[in-house]
Amino acid sequence: MVLKILCVGDVVGAPGRRVLARGLRSLTSQHRIDCNIVNVENTASGSGLNANLYDKLINSGVQLMTMGDHVFRRRDLIPVMERSDCLVRPANLAPEAPGREFAIYQTGSGHRVAVVSLLGRLYMRVQADCPYRAINRVLAAIPDDVHAIVVDMHAEATSEKIAMGWHLDGRVSVVFGTHTHVPTADECILPKGTAYITDVGMTGPYDSVLGRDKRRVLGTLLSSVPSSFDVASGDPRLCGIVVEVDSETGRALSIQRVRFDDDGAVESR
């Protein structure tokens, strides 16, 4: 059987949440999605996730959630992370960090999809352990009856993301990059059957600088005077990928970029 998995990039603030709710319904129907995975680490005012918004994401239809460097920005999320069966923290944080290192979603057909989140170490402010050794450990703990494994590599440096793709080729179904908020055009199936893309892009306002009010950002860059970078509002889009996976082998069969605009327009590449 072919499993269709939708991976969605960083949801940024209220504009991202709104377009996500509409886009999930549309893309799930159009592509007959079996499982969706959404990076939610910028959902609360552009930085972190809180308990209230976690519930709203569940009500919007989000099935698996990944975090990144803002994982503990909102402390009221910690109890949620300790009990949630669909939200994962980066697996290469300290062993004592609260939250799951992987989560599993069972599709309507009974197939099981696992997700893992990893943090890059180059140019990131969070102290993290080696992601390559961490994923080796986590893969050994994922049950054998899982049909597809998806890894969200949340990193600043493209080199780290590409290296992770090669490290996991043939060992997982999908490696998709997040964090830099700009969609890349390098989607491919690696030689041993892993679907890969360096960054799926953000789900949020593109009339902005990476989701933030461009006037505030430019004002700071031109004056050297710091200011708060409020979340922008214009041109919200959902960006992600749809991957087809052979449930028997766990190998990816196809990968395509998808985009859902606020006006309801859908674009696939």
C-alpha positions as CSV (number, residue, x, y, z in Angstrom):
1,M,0.0,0.0,0.0
2,V,1.1,3.6,-0.6
3,L,1.0,5.9,2.3
4,K,0.7,9.7,1.6
5,I,2.3,11.9,4.2
6,L,2.0,15.7,4.4
7,C,4.9,17.5,6.1
8,V,4.3,21.2,6.9
9,G,6.9,23.8,7.7
10,D,7.1,26.2,10.7
11,V,3.7,27.6,11.6
12,V,4.2,31.3,12.4
13,G,1.8,33.2,14.6
14,A,-1.9,33.7,14.0
15,P,-1.6,34.1,10.2
16,G,0.1,30.7,10.1
17,R,-2.5,29.1,12.3
18,R,-5.4,30.4,10.1
19,V,-3.9,29.3,6.8
20,L,-2.9,25.9,8.3
21,A,-6.4,25.1,9.4
22,R,-7.8,25.8,5.9
23,G,-4.9,24.3,4.1
24,L,-4.8,21.0,6.0
25,R,-8.4,20.3,5.0
26,S,-7.9,21.2,1.4
27,L,-4.6,19.3,0.9
28,T,-5.8,16.3,2.8
29,S,-8.8,16.0,0.5
30,Q,-6.9,16.8,-2.7
31,H,-4.0,14.4,-2.0
32,R,-5.8,11.8,0.1
33,I,-3.3,12.3,2.9
34,D,-3.0,9.5,5.4
35,C,-0.9,11.4,8.0
36,N,0.1,15.0,8.5
37,I,3.2,16.2,10.4
38,V,3.5,19.9,11.3
39,N,6.4,21.9,12.8
40,V,4.7,24.0,15.5
41,E,7.6,25.7,17.3
42,N,6.7,29.3,16.1
43,T,2.9,29.0,16.6
44,A,2.6,31.3,19.7
45,S,3.3,34.9,18.5
46,G,6.1,33.6,16.3
47,S,8.1,31.9,19.1
48,G,7.2,28.7,20.9
49,L,3.9,26.9,21.5
50,N,1.5,27.1,24.5
51,A,-1.0,24.7,26.0
52,N,-4.0,26.6,24.6
53,L,-2.7,26.7,21.0
54,Y,-1.7,23.0,21.3
55,D,-5.4,22.2,21.8
56,K,-6.4,24.4,18.9
57,L,-3.9,22.7,16.6
58,I,-5.4,19.3,17.6
59,N,-8.9,20.7,16.8
60,S,-7.6,21.9,13.4
61,G,-6.6,18.3,12.5
62,V,-2.9,18.3,13.2
63,Q,-1.9,14.6,13.8
64,L,1.9,14.8,14.7
65,M,3.8,17.9,15.8
66,T,7.5,18.7,15.9
67,M,9.4,21.4,17.8
68,G,12.8,23.1,17.5
69,D,15.0,25.6,19.3
70,H,12.0,27.4,20.9
71,V,10.7,24.1,22.4
72,F,10.7,25.4,26.0
73,R,10.0,29.1,25.3
74,R,6.5,28.7,26.8
75,R,6.8,26.9,30.1
76,D,3.1,26.0,30.3
77,L,3.7,23.6,27.4
78,I,6.0,21.4,29.6
79,P,3.1,19.5,31.2
80,V,1.5,19.1,27.8
81,M,4.8,17.6,26.4
82,E,5.0,15.2,29.3
83,R,1.5,13.7,28.5
84,S,1.1,14.3,24.8
85,D,1.3,11.2,22.5
86,C,1.7,13.3,19.3
87,L,4.2,16.1,20.2
88,V,7.9,15.5,20.1
89,R,10.9,17.6,21.3
90,P,14.3,17.4,19.6
91,A,15.8,14.1,20.4
92,N,19.3,15.4,20.8
93,L,18.5,17.6,23.9
94,A,19.6,16.5,27.3
95,P,18.2,13.1,28.4
96,E,16.6,14.8,31.3
97,A,14.6,17.2,29.1
98,P,10.8,16.7,29.3
99,G,8.9,15.3,26.4
100,R,9.0,12.5,23.8
101,E,11.9,11.7,21.5
102,F,9.5,10.1,18.9
103,A,5.7,9.8,18.4
104,I,3.7,7.4,16.4
105,Y,0.4,8.0,14.5
106,Q,-1.8,5.1,13.4
107,T,-3.6,5.9,10.1
108,G,-7.1,4.9,9.2
109,S,-5.8,1.9,7.3
110,G,-3.9,0.7,10.4
111,H,-0.4,1.7,9.2
112,R,1.9,3.4,11.7
113,V,3.9,6.5,11.0
114,A,6.7,7.6,13.4
115,V,8.2,11.1,13.6
116,V,11.5,12.3,15.2
117,S,12.7,15.9,15.6
118,L,16.4,16.9,15.6
119,L,18.3,20.1,16.2
120,G,21.2,21.3,14.2
121,R,24.2,22.7,16.1
122,L,25.7,25.2,13.7
123,Y,24.6,28.8,14.4
124,M,21.9,27.7,16.8
125,R,21.5,29.2,20.3
126,V,20.3,26.0,22.0
127,Q,22.9,23.6,23.4
128,A,22.3,20.3,21.7
129,D,24.0,16.9,21.6
130,C,25.2,15.3,18.3
131,P,22.1,14.8,16.1
132,Y,23.7,11.9,14.2
133,R,24.4,9.8,17.2
134,A,21.0,10.8,18.7
135,I,19.0,9.6,15.7
136,N,21.0,6.3,15.7
137,R,19.8,5.7,19.3
138,V,16.2,6.7,18.6
139,L,15.9,4.5,15.5
140,A,16.9,1.5,17.6
141,A,14.0,2.3,20.0
142,I,11.3,2.7,17.4
143,P,9.1,-0.5,17.2
144,D,9.6,-2.8,14.2
145,D,5.9,-2.6,13.3
146,V,6.2,1.1,12.2
147,H,5.7,1.4,8.4
148,A,7.2,4.9,7.8
149,I,9.7,7.0,9.8
150,V,9.9,10.8,9.2
151,V,12.6,13.0,10.5
152,D,12.3,16.8,10.9
153,M,15.9,18.3,10.8
154,H,15.5,21.7,12.4
155,A,18.7,23.5,11.5
156,E,20.2,26.8,10.3
157,A,23.0,25.4,8.2
158,T,22.1,23.6,4.9
159,S,25.2,21.5,5.2
160,E,23.9,19.9,8.4
161,K,20.6,19.1,6.8
162,I,22.1,17.6,3.7
163,A,24.5,15.6,5.8
164,M,21.6,14.2,7.8
165,G,19.8,13.2,4.6
166,W,22.8,11.1,3.6
167,H,23.3,9.7,7.1
168,L,19.7,8.4,7.0
169,D,19.3,7.4,3.4
170,G,17.7,4.0,3.3
171,R,17.0,4.0,7.1
172,V,14.0,6.4,7.2
173,S,11.3,7.3,4.8
174,V,11.6,11.1,4.8
175,V,14.0,13.8,6.0
176,F,12.6,17.3,5.7
177,G,14.3,20.5,6.9
178,T,12.8,23.3,8.9
179,H,13.8,26.5,10.7
180,T,15.1,28.8,7.9
181,H,11.5,29.5,6.7
182,V,12.4,29.6,3.0
183,P,11.4,26.7,0.8
184,T,14.1,25.1,-1.2
185,A,13.8,23.4,-4.6
186,D,16.1,20.4,-4.0
187,E,13.4,17.8,-3.2
188,C,14.5,14.3,-4.3
189,I,14.6,10.6,-3.6
190,L,18.0,9.7,-2.4
191,P,19.6,6.5,-3.8
192,K,18.5,4.2,-1.1
193,G,14.9,5.4,-1.0
194,T,14.7,8.3,1.5
195,A,12.8,11.4,0.4
196,Y,14.7,14.6,1.2
197,I,14.3,18.4,1.1
198,T,16.6,21.0,2.7
199,D,13.7,23.2,3.9
200,V,9.9,23.0,3.3
201,G,9.4,26.7,4.0
202,M,7.2,28.3,6.7
203,T,3.5,28.4,7.1
204,G,2.8,32.0,7.7
205,P,3.0,35.6,6.3
206,Y,5.3,35.9,3.3
207,D,4.9,39.6,3.0
208,S,7.6,39.8,5.7
209,V,11.1,39.0,6.6
210,L,10.9,35.3,7.6
211,G,7.4,36.0,9.1
212,R,8.3,39.2,10.9
213,D,7.1,42.8,10.1
214,K,9.5,43.9,7.5
215,R,9.4,47.6,8.6
216,R,10.5,46.6,12.1
217,V,13.3,44.4,10.8
218,L,14.5,47.0,8.3
219,G,14.3,49.8,10.9
220,T,16.7,47.8,13.2
221,L,19.0,46.9,10.4
222,L,19.3,50.5,9.2
223,S,19.5,52.2,12.6
224,S,21.2,49.5,14.8
225,V,18.5,50.2,17.4
226,P,16.9,47.0,18.6
227,S,13.1,46.7,18.3
228,S,10.5,43.9,18.8
229,F,10.0,42.0,15.6
230,D,6.3,41.6,15.5
231,V,4.7,38.8,13.4
232,A,3.6,40.2,10.0
233,S,0.2,39.5,8.5
234,G,0.3,39.8,4.7
235,D,0.3,37.0,2.2
236,P,-0.1,33.9,4.5
237,R,0.7,30.6,2.8
238,L,1.1,27.0,3.9
239,C,4.2,25.4,2.5
240,G,5.2,21.7,2.7
241,I,5.7,18.5,0.9
242,V,3.6,15.4,0.1
243,V,5.5,12.2,0.1
244,E,4.3,8.8,-1.1
245,V,5.8,5.9,0.9
246,D,5.7,2.2,0.2
247,S,4.2,0.7,3.4
248,E,5.9,-2.6,2.8
249,T,9.5,-1.3,2.4
250,G,9.3,2.1,4.1
251,R,10.9,3.6,0.9
252,A,9.7,6.8,-0.6
253,L,8.2,6.6,-4.0
254,S,7.7,10.3,-4.8
255,I,8.1,13.8,-3.2
256,Q,6.5,17.0,-4.3
257,R,6.4,20.5,-2.9
258,V,2.9,21.9,-2.1
259,R,1.6,25.4,-1.3
260,F,-1.8,26.6,-0.1
261,D,-2.5,30.3,-0.3
262,D,-4.8,32.3,1.9
263,D,-7.2,32.8,-1.0
264,G,-7.6,29.0,-1.4
265,A,-5.2,28.6,-4.3
266,V,-3.2,25.3,-4.3
267,E,0.1,24.9,-6.1
268,S,2.1,21.7,-6.4
269,R,5.5,21.2,-8.0
